[in-house]
Amino acid sequence: MQSFLQNGKMITPKQWKAEIQSLQAEYDSIGKEQTKTATELAYAEVISYNRKNFERELQNRRRQHNRQQSRTKRREEEIY
């Protein structure tokens, strides 16, 4: 194989292979970090959705409770 110039210096195939191995290790490390970050983001999105859904359910229950109280109050007023 022929040597190549990089910044005016000759690079041998062994140096290329060493560089490739170094970059592959860095790539693998970044890939693991990216996977971890994506997983944490997914957890955060699920928690956010669950929180909003829980608040919506609470609000619906309050409305239903208020409607029920209002109906009961009207019935009591009709009776008297």
C-alpha positions in Angstrom: 0.0 0.0 0.0 1.2 3.5 -0.7 1.8 6.1 2.0 -0.2 9.3 2.0 0.6 12.8 3.0 -1.2 14.5 5.9 0.0 17.9 7.0 3.2 17.4 5.1 4.0 14.1 6.8 3.9 10.6 5.4 1.2 8.3 6.9 1.7 4.6 6.7 -1.0 2.0 6.5 -0.2 1.0 10.1 -0.9 4.6 11.2 -4.1 4.6 9.2 -5.2 1.4 10.9 -4.4 2.8 14.3 -6.3 5.9 13.6 -9.3 3.9 12.4 -9.2 1.8 15.6 -9.0 5.0 17.7 -11.9 6.6 15.8 -14.0 3.3 16.0 -13.5 3.2 19.8 -14.6 6.9 20.0 -17.6 6.2 17.8 -18.6 3.3 19.9 -18.4 5.4 23.1 -20.4 8.2 21.5 -23.0 5.6 20.3 -23.4 4.3 23.9 -23.8 7.9 25.2 -26.3 8.7 22.5 -28.3 5.6 23.3 -28.3 6.6 27.0 -29.4 10.1 26.2 -32.2 8.9 23.9 -33.4 6.6 26.6 -33.4 9.4 29.2 -35.2 11.7 26.8 -37.9 9.0 26.2 -38.3 8.6 30.0 -38.7 12.4 30.3 -41.3 12.5 27.6 -43.3 9.6 29.2 -43.2 11.3 32.6 -44.3 14.6 31.0 -47.2 13.0 29.2 -48.2 11.1 32.3 -48.2 14.3 34.4 -50.3 16.1 31.8 -52.7 13.2 31.6 -53.0 12.9 35.4 -53.8 16.7 35.6 -56.4 16.3 32.9 -58.0 13.3 34.7 -58.1 15.3 38.0 -59.7 18.2 36.2 -62.3 15.9 34.7 -63.0 14.4 38.1 -63.4 17.8 39.7 -65.8 18.9 37.0 -67.8 15.7 37.4 -67.9 16.2 41.2 -69.0 19.8 40.8 -71.7 18.8 38.3 -72.9 16.1 40.7 -73.0 18.6 43.6 -74.9 21.1 41.4 -77.5 18.5 40.5 -77.9 17.4 44.1 -78.3 21.0 45.2 -80.9 21.6 42.5 -82.9 18.5 43.5 -82.8 19.6 47.1 -84.1 23.1 46.1 -86.9 21.5 44.1 -87.9 19.4 47.0 -88.2 22.4 49.3 
